[in-house]
Each structure stands twice: as C-alpha cells, then as structure tokens.
C-alpha cells in the first residue's frame, strides 16, 4: 500500500507542475523587460497587424506605432479601419 501511495503522490506532483508551468512562463514573461524592437530590427522597420480595429490587434498596432514602427494594418471592417 505504501508503494501505491508514493506512486500516486509523484503522479499528482507531476500533473500539478505540468498544469502550472504555462502560467509560470507567462508570469516570467510579464516580469522581464521588453526588448528594444527598433534597435533589433532597425528604424525603417515595418510591421503588419491583422485585426487592427479591435482587441489585441488594435492594442498591438497602437504599441508598435508608439515605438515608431511603420505599420500596415488590416481589418475586415473598412469603416473602423478608417
């Protein structure tokens, strides 16, 4: 019975660690400083952003514009895109 308890304990620990790792990765990415993308790619860099009129696409487009990237923005909604 003691062997089965130990096996179940280690299986439980494995499942717990496996389920926590993606969240830990995201948390660590949040803490790390952002890289200077213009320094990496150059001051004449271009970025293409799809879905640039709502949600994450819009947020990415705004942040890239603040950093000084030239943008090509794509959306299905022409009115919002204007």
N, CA, C and O atoms as a GROMACS GRO file, in nm:
protein
  328
    1UNK      N    1   0.082  -0.121   0.000
    1UNK     CA    2   0.000   0.000   0.000
    1UNK      C    3   0.087   0.127   0.000
    1UNK      O    4   0.049   0.228  -0.059
    2UNK      N    5   0.201   0.121   0.065
    2UNK     CA    6   0.289   0.235   0.072
    2UNK      C    7   0.347   0.270  -0.065
    2UNK      O    8   0.364   0.388  -0.095
    3UNK      N    9   0.376   0.172  -0.147
    3UNK     CA   10   0.428   0.194  -0.282
    3UNK      C   11   0.325   0.265  -0.369
    3UNK      O   12   0.358   0.356  -0.444
    4UNK      N   13   0.200   0.221  -0.358
    4UNK     CA   14   0.092   0.284  -0.436
    4UNK      C   15   0.073   0.429  -0.394
    4UNK      O   16   0.050   0.516  -0.479
    5UNK      N   17   0.083   0.458  -0.266
    5UNK     CA   18   0.070   0.595  -0.216
    5UNK      C   19   0.182   0.682  -0.272
    5UNK      O   20   0.157   0.796  -0.314
    6UNK      N   21   0.304   0.631  -0.272
    6UNK     CA   22   0.417   0.707  -0.327
    6UNK      C   23   0.401   0.732  -0.476
    6UNK      O   24   0.428   0.842  -0.524
    7UNK      N   25   0.357   0.633  -0.549
    7UNK     CA   26   0.336   0.649  -0.693
    7UNK      C   27   0.229   0.754  -0.720
    7UNK      O   28   0.248   0.841  -0.805
    8UNK      N   29   0.118   0.747  -0.649
    8UNK     CA   30   0.010   0.845  -0.666
    8UNK      C   31   0.056   0.985  -0.628
    8UNK      O   32   0.018   1.083  -0.692
    9UNK      N   33   0.139   0.995  -0.525
    9UNK     CA   34   0.192   1.125  -0.484
    9UNK      C   35   0.275   1.187  -0.596
    9UNK      O   36   0.256   1.304  -0.629
   10UNK      N   37   0.366   1.110  -0.654
   10UNK     CA   38   0.452   1.163  -0.760
   10UNK      C   39   0.375   1.192  -0.888
   10UNK      O   40   0.406   1.287  -0.960
   11UNK      N   41   0.274   1.111  -0.918
   11UNK     CA   42   0.189   1.139  -1.034
   11UNK      C   43   0.113   1.269  -1.010
   11UNK      O   44   0.100   1.351  -1.102
   12UNK      N   45   0.062   1.289  -0.890
   12UNK     CA   46  -0.008   1.413  -0.856
   12UNK      C   47   0.082   1.534  -0.868
   12UNK      O   48   0.040   1.638  -0.920
   13UNK      N   49   0.206   1.523  -0.818
   13UNK     CA   50   0.301   1.633  -0.828
   13UNK      C   51   0.332   1.663  -0.975
   13UNK      O   52   0.338   1.780  -1.015
   14UNK      N   53   0.349   1.559  -1.056
   14UNK     CA   54   0.377   1.578  -1.199
   14UNK      C   55   0.262   1.651  -1.267
   14UNK      O   56   0.286   1.745  -1.343
   15UNK      N   57   0.140   1.610  -1.242
   15UNK     CA   58   0.023   1.674  -1.303
   15UNK      C   59   0.012   1.819  -1.257
   15UNK      O   60  -0.020   1.907  -1.337
   16UNK      N   61   0.037   1.844  -1.130
   16UNK     CA   62   0.030   1.980  -1.078
   16UNK      C   63   0.135   2.070  -1.143
   16UNK      O   64   0.104   2.182  -1.185
   17UNK      N   65   0.258   2.024  -1.151
   17UNK     CA   66   0.365   2.103  -1.211
   17UNK      C   67   0.336   2.126  -1.360
   17UNK      O   68   0.357   2.236  -1.410
   18UNK      N   69   0.289   2.023  -1.428
   18UNK     CA   70   0.259   2.037  -1.571
   18UNK      C   71   0.147   2.139  -1.594
   18UNK      O   72   0.149   2.210  -1.694
   19UNK      N   73   0.050   2.147  -1.504
   19UNK     CA   74  -0.059   2.242  -1.522
   19UNK      C   75  -0.019   2.384  -1.482
   19UNK      O   76  -0.080   2.480  -1.530
   20UNK      N   77   0.080   2.399  -1.397
   20UNK     CA   78   0.122   2.532  -1.352
   20UNK      C   79   0.226   2.595  -1.445
   20UNK      O   80   0.234   2.717  -1.453
   21UNK      N   81   0.305   2.515  -1.515
   21UNK     CA   82   0.415   2.567  -1.597
   21UNK      C   83   0.374   2.673  -1.700
   21UNK      O   84   0.444   2.773  -1.711
   22UNK      N   85   0.264   2.657  -1.775
   22UNK     CA   86   0.229   2.764  -1.870
   22UNK      C   87   0.202   2.899  -1.802
   22UNK      O   88   0.239   3.004  -1.855
   23UNK      N   89   0.140   2.896  -1.685
   23UNK     CA   90   0.112   3.020  -1.613
   23UNK      C   91   0.241   3.081  -1.557
   23UNK      O   92   0.257   3.203  -1.556
   24UNK      N   93   0.331   2.996  -1.512
   24UNK     CA   94   0.459   3.044  -1.462
   24UNK      C   95   0.539   3.109  -1.575
   24UNK      O   96   0.603   3.211  -1.554
   25UNK      N   97   0.535   3.050  -1.693
   25UNK     CA   98   0.603   3.105  -1.810
   25UNK      C   99   0.548   3.244  -1.844
   25UNK      O  100   0.624   3.338  -1.865
   26UNK      N  101   0.415   3.257  -1.847
   26UNK     CA  102   0.353   3.386  -1.877
   26UNK      C  103   0.389   3.489  -1.771
   26UNK      O  104   0.414   3.606  -1.803
   27UNK      N  105   0.392   3.448  -1.645
   27UNK     CA  106   0.427   3.539  -1.536
   27UNK      C  107   0.570   3.588  -1.551
   27UNK      O  108   0.597   3.707  -1.533
   28UNK      N  109   0.663   3.498  -1.584
   28UNK     CA  110   0.802   3.538  -1.603
   28UNK      C  111   0.818   3.631  -1.722
   28UNK      O  112   0.899   3.724  -1.716
   29UNK      N  113   0.744   3.607  -1.830
   29UNK     CA  114   0.749   3.699  -1.944
   29UNK      C  115   0.700   3.838  -1.906
   29UNK      O  116   0.750   3.938  -1.957
   30UNK      N  117   0.601   3.844  -1.816
   30UNK     CA  118   0.548   3.972  -1.770
   30UNK      C  119   0.654   4.048  -1.690
   30UNK      O  120   0.661   4.171  -1.698
   31UNK      N  121   0.736   3.976  -1.614
   31UNK     CA  122   0.836   4.042  -1.531
   31UNK      C  123   0.960   4.086  -1.608
   31UNK      O  124   1.027   4.182  -1.568
   32UNK      N  125   0.990   4.017  -1.717
   32UNK     CA  126   1.110   4.050  -1.792
   32UNK      C  127   1.092   4.181  -1.868
   32UNK      O  128   0.983   4.210  -1.916
   33UNK      N  129   1.197   4.261  -1.880
   33UNK     CA  130   1.185   4.387  -1.953
   33UNK      C  131   1.164   4.362  -2.103
   33UNK      O  132   1.213   4.263  -2.158
   34UNK      N  133   1.091   4.453  -2.167
   34UNK     CA  134   1.066   4.441  -2.310
   34UNK      C  135   1.192   4.476  -2.388
   34UNK      O  136   1.265   4.568  -2.352
   35UNK      N  137   1.217   4.403  -2.494
   35UNK     CA  138   1.333   4.429  -2.578
   35UNK      C  139   1.306   4.551  -2.666
   35UNK      O  140   1.192   4.581  -2.699
   36UNK      N  141   1.413   4.620  -2.702
   36UNK     CA  142   1.402   4.735  -2.790
   36UNK      C  143   1.392   4.685  -2.933
   36UNK      O  144   1.493   4.656  -2.997
   37UNK      N  145   1.269   4.674  -2.983
   37UNK     CA  146   1.247   4.616  -3.115
   37UNK      C  147   1.306   4.700  -3.227
   37UNK      O  148   1.354   4.645  -3.326
   38UNK      N  149   1.303   4.832  -3.214
   38UNK     CA  150   1.361   4.916  -3.318
   38UNK      C  151   1.512   4.898  -3.325
   38UNK      O  152   1.570   4.906  -3.433
   39UNK      N  153   1.576   4.876  -3.212
   39UNK     CA  154   1.720   4.851  -3.212
   39UNK      C  155   1.751   4.718  -3.280
   39UNK      O  156   1.852   4.706  -3.350
   40UNK      N  157   1.665   4.619  -3.259
   40UNK     CA  158   1.686   4.487  -3.318
   40UNK      C  159   1.661   4.490  -3.468
   40UNK      O  160   1.741   4.438  -3.546
   41UNK      N  161   1.549   4.552  -3.509
   41UNK     CA  162   1.507   4.547  -3.649
   41UNK      C  163   1.541   4.670  -3.730
   41UNK      O  164   1.529   4.667  -3.853
   42UNK      N  165   1.581   4.778  -3.667
   42UNK     CA  166   1.618   4.900  -3.739
   42UNK      C  167   1.506   5.003  -3.742
   42UNK      O  168   1.389   4.970  -3.724
   43UNK      N  169   1.544   5.129  -3.764
   43UNK     CA  170   1.447   5.238  -3.756
   43UNK      C  171   1.352   5.245  -3.875
   43UNK      O  172   1.250   5.313  -3.867
   44UNK      N  173   1.383   5.176  -3.984
   44UNK     CA  174   1.295   5.176  -4.101
   44UNK      C  175   1.209   5.050  -4.106
   44UNK      O  176   1.166   5.009  -4.214
   45UNK      N  177   1.185   4.988  -3.993
   45UNK     CA  178   1.114   4.860  -3.989
   45UNK      C  179   0.963   4.878  -4.010
   45UNK      O  180   0.904   4.980  -3.974
   46UNK      N  181   0.906   4.775  -4.068
   46UNK     CA  182   0.764   4.770  -4.092
   46UNK      C  183   0.703   4.654  -4.014
   46UNK      O  184   0.769   4.553  -3.991
   47UNK      N  185   0.576   4.670  -3.975
   47UNK     CA  186   0.503   4.563  -3.909
   47UNK      C  187   0.366   4.554  -3.973
   47UNK      O  188   0.304   4.655  -4.006
   48UNK      N  189   0.319   4.432  -3.989
   48UNK     CA  190   0.184   4.407  -4.039
   48UNK      C  191   0.101   4.358  -3.922
   48UNK      O  192   0.139   4.264  -3.852
   49UNK      N  193  -0.013   4.423  -3.899
   49UNK     CA  194  -0.102   4.385  -3.789
   49UNK      C  195  -0.238   4.353  -3.847
   49UNK      O  196  -0.300   4.437  -3.912
   50UNK      N  197  -0.285   4.232  -3.824
   50UNK     CA  198  -0.419   4.194  -3.868
   50UNK      C  199  -0.516   4.213  -3.752
   50UNK      O  200  -0.478   4.205  -3.635
   51UNK      N  201  -0.640   4.239  -3.785
   51UNK     CA  202  -0.741   4.262  -3.682
   51UNK      C  203  -0.713   4.390  -3.606
   51UNK      O  204  -0.732   4.396  -3.484
   52UNK      N  205  -0.668   4.493  -3.677
   52UNK     CA  206  -0.617   4.614  -3.612
   52UNK      C  207  -0.725   4.711  -3.567
   52UNK      O  208  -0.692   4.820  -3.521
   53UNK      N  209  -0.852   4.676  -3.578
   53UNK     CA  210  -0.956   4.770  -3.537
   53UNK      C  211  -1.019   4.734  -3.402
   53UNK      O  212  -1.094   4.814  -3.347
   54UNK      N  213  -0.989   4.617  -3.349
   54UNK     CA  214  -1.047   4.575  -3.221
   54UNK      C  215  -0.949   4.489  -3.143
   54UNK      O  216  -0.859   4.428  -3.201
   55UNK      N  217  -0.967   4.485  -3.014
   55UNK     CA  218  -0.900   4.389  -2.927
   55UNK      C  219  -0.749   4.392  -2.932
   55UNK      O  220  -0.686   4.498  -2.933
   56UNK      N  221  -0.690   4.272  -2.935
   56UNK     CA  222  -0.545   4.259  -2.931
   56UNK      C  223  -0.477   4.319  -3.053
   56UNK      O  224  -0.370   4.379  -3.041
   57UNK      N  225  -0.538   4.304  -3.170
   57UNK     CA  226  -0.479   4.362  -3.290
   57UNK      C  227  -0.466   4.513  -3.279
   57UNK      O  228  -0.365   4.571  -3.318
   58UNK      N  229  -0.570   4.576  -3.227
   58UNK     CA  230  -0.568   4.722  -3.209
   58UNK      C  231  -0.461   4.762  -3.107
   58UNK      O  232  -0.389   4.860  -3.127
   59UNK      N  233  -0.452   4.686  -2.998
   59UNK     CA  234  -0.353   4.716  -2.894
   59UNK      C  235  -0.211   4.700  -2.948
   59UNK      O  236  -0.123   4.782  -2.920
   60UNK      N  237  -0.187   4.593  -3.026
   60UNK     CA  238  -0.056   4.574  -3.087
   60UNK      C  239  -0.022   4.688  -3.183
   60UNK      O  240   0.090   4.739  -3.183
   61UNK      N  241  -0.119   4.728  -3.264
   61UNK     CA  242  -0.095   4.836  -3.359
   61UNK      C  243  -0.061   4.966  -3.288
   61UNK      O  244   0.029   5.039  -3.329
   62UNK      N  245  -0.134   4.995  -3.180
   62UNK     CA  246  -0.108   5.118  -3.105
   62UNK      C  247   0.031   5.116  -3.042
   62UNK      O  248   0.102   5.216  -3.047
   63UNK      N  249   0.070   5.003  -2.983
   63UNK     CA  250   0.201   4.994  -2.919
   63UNK      C  251   0.314   5.001  -3.021
   63UNK      O  252   0.415   5.067  -2.997
   64UNK      N  253   0.297   4.934  -3.132
   64UNK     CA  254   0.401   4.940  -3.236
   64UNK      C  255   0.413   5.080  -3.294
   64UNK      O  256   0.523   5.125  -3.325
   65UNK      N  257   0.300   5.150  -3.307
   65UNK     CA  258   0.304   5.288  -3.355
   65UNK      C  259   0.378   5.378  -3.254
   65UNK      O  260   0.454   5.466  -3.294
   66UNK      N  261   0.354   5.356  -3.125
   66UNK     CA  262   0.424   5.433  -3.021
   66UNK      C  263   0.575   5.409  -3.027
   66UNK      O  264   0.654   5.500  -3.000
   67UNK      N  265   0.614   5.288  -3.062
   67UNK     CA  266   0.756   5.255  -3.072
   67UNK      C  267   0.820   5.313  -3.197
   67UNK      O  268   0.943   5.318  -3.207
   68UNK      N  269   0.739   5.357  -3.293
   68UNK     CA  270   0.793   5.419  -3.413
   68UNK      C  271   0.798   5.328  -3.535
   68UNK      O  272   0.866   5.361  -3.633
   69UNK      N  273   0.728   5.216  -3.532
   69UNK     CA  274   0.726   5.128  -3.648
   69UNK      C  275   0.636   5.184  -3.756
   69UNK      O  276   0.536   5.250  -3.727
   70UNK      N  277   0.672   5.160  -3.881
   70UNK     CA  278   0.581   5.183  -3.993
   70UNK      C  279   0.484   5.067  -3.992
   70UNK      O  280   0.524   4.952  -3.975
   71UNK      N  281   0.355   5.095  -4.011
   71UNK     CA  282   0.254   4.991  -3.997
   71UNK      C  283   0.173   4.969  -4.123
   71UNK      O  284   0.143   5.063  -4.197
   72UNK      N  285   0.139   4.845  -4.146
   72UNK     CA  286   0.036   4.806  -4.241
   72UNK      C  287  -0.071   4.741  -4.155
   72UNK      O  288  -0.048   4.635  -4.095
   73UNK      N  289  -0.188   4.803  -4.149
   73UNK     CA  290  -0.294   4.748  -4.064
   73UNK      C  291  -0.404   4.689  -4.152
   73UNK      O  292  -0.442   4.746  -4.254
   74UNK      N  293  -0.453   4.574  -4.110
   74UNK     CA  294  -0.551   4.501  -4.188
   74UNK      C  295  -0.672   4.473  -4.100
   74UNK      O  296  -0.658   4.438  -3.983
   75UNK      N  297  -0.790   4.490  -4.159
   75UNK     CA  298  -0.913   4.462  -4.087
   75UNK      C  299  -1.023   4.424  -4.185
   75UNK      O  300  -1.017   4.458  -4.303
   76UNK      N  301  -1.123   4.354  -4.135
   76UNK     CA  302  -1.238   4.320  -4.220
   76UNK      C  303  -1.338   4.435  -4.227
   76UNK      O  304  -1.422   4.439  -4.317
   77UNK      N  305  -1.329   4.529  -4.133
   77UNK     CA  306  -1.426   4.637  -4.124
   77UNK      C  307  -1.361   4.767  -4.174
   77UNK      O  308  -1.281   4.829  -4.103
   78UNK      N  309  -1.396   4.808  -4.296
   78UNK     CA  310  -1.336   4.928  -4.355
   78UNK      C  311  -1.370   5.054  -4.279
   78UNK      O  312  -1.286   5.144  -4.269
   79UNK      N  313  -1.490   5.063  -4.226
   79UNK     CA  314  -1.530   5.186  -4.155
   79UNK      C  315  -1.445   5.204  -4.030
   79UNK      O  316  -1.399   5.315  -4.002
   80UNK      N  317  -1.424   5.098  -3.954
   80UNK     CA  318  -1.342   5.110  -3.834
   80UNK      C  319  -1.196   5.133  -3.870
   80UNK      O  320  -1.123   5.201  -3.797
   81UNK      N  321  -1.153   5.078  -3.980
   81UNK     CA  322  -1.014   5.091  -4.022
   81UNK      C  323  -0.980   5.236  -4.054
   81UNK      O  324  -0.868   5.281  -4.028
   82UNK      N  325  -1.074   5.309  -4.112
   82UNK     CA  326  -1.052   5.449  -4.144
   82UNK      C  327  -1.041   5.530  -4.017
   82UNK      O  328  -1.022   5.651  -4.022
   0.00000   0.00000   0.00000
